[in-house]
Amino acid sequence: MHQPAIIHFTDKDLDGESCAILSRIAYAGQEVLVRGVSPYTVSQEIETFIEQELAPGMSVVITDVSVNEKAAALIQKQVARGHSFVLIDHHPTALPLSAKYDWANVVVEEAGKKPSATSLYYDYLIQKGALAPTDVLSHYVELVRAFDTWDWETSGNDQAHQLNLLFYLAERETFADQVIGRLRGEGDDTDQFVFTEWEAILIYAEERKIAAYEQKKLRQMKRLPVDIDLDKPKQYTVGVVFLEQYHSTTGSFLCKSDETIDFVAMLDPGKGRISLRTNRDDVDLSVIAAHYGGGGHPKAAGCSFTGLTLKTFVYPALRVH
């Protein structure tokens, strides 16, 4: 008998895609339709899906992204009618959802560690009885968690960083298919997630390329005084640079290379996005990003190009020589 489909909305980064990978393993006997979204499009896409596609029996999973109140209220109406929805997220800006709705599960700290959406979804699937934990699955999930929370840098877990590099080197579907085969233990008895010899070569070449790119961006970065009015006005020293790729690693490199800046704002005109990174404990980028209509974590967040962010970050950077 054909079982109803599972519709899985998830972010397009490693953490988001890994949640989709877990769905495909846990629900191997069902049709899993994965839809990559961004934090800035997911609410509209959920609304459109509910209005045009939601059918009886479908289960909807949302991971690594949150929805606005309008979309949340629409989801709640469907839940009251018997539809199955679950949202798993780890961003602090999503906490109000979990306080209001039973279908929203948001955790920003767990047993003294920062979780990722993948680690939270892994635990959820295990508790639900949909997935049996294995050593290789647990190792892979920990690699994703370590990278997404940036714990890999303090722990020296380079494999977590290398896994993220591999994710962006491959097509998403190819990456997912290759990973799923190994996580199911096909053709390998190892209890660890390991790279193939060819993957290791690709990762090494990419690491050398990134190192040269980071030095180039350090020379290009402008240091700007930026006044931001949160609870009270405060001036920040912001490193501003145009950056189209390697946002996470380059952002961390720039912050470590110049201790005079409070955070770095990486401008990506092609995507109309600004990625924010800091390594300081006294700067909360989730709050700063929310001020500009975005969101994220205390040390890694983002927002879109708007009239305000153009005036604050982009135009000053263009004027500075």
Disulfide bonds with the S-S distance in Angstrom:
none
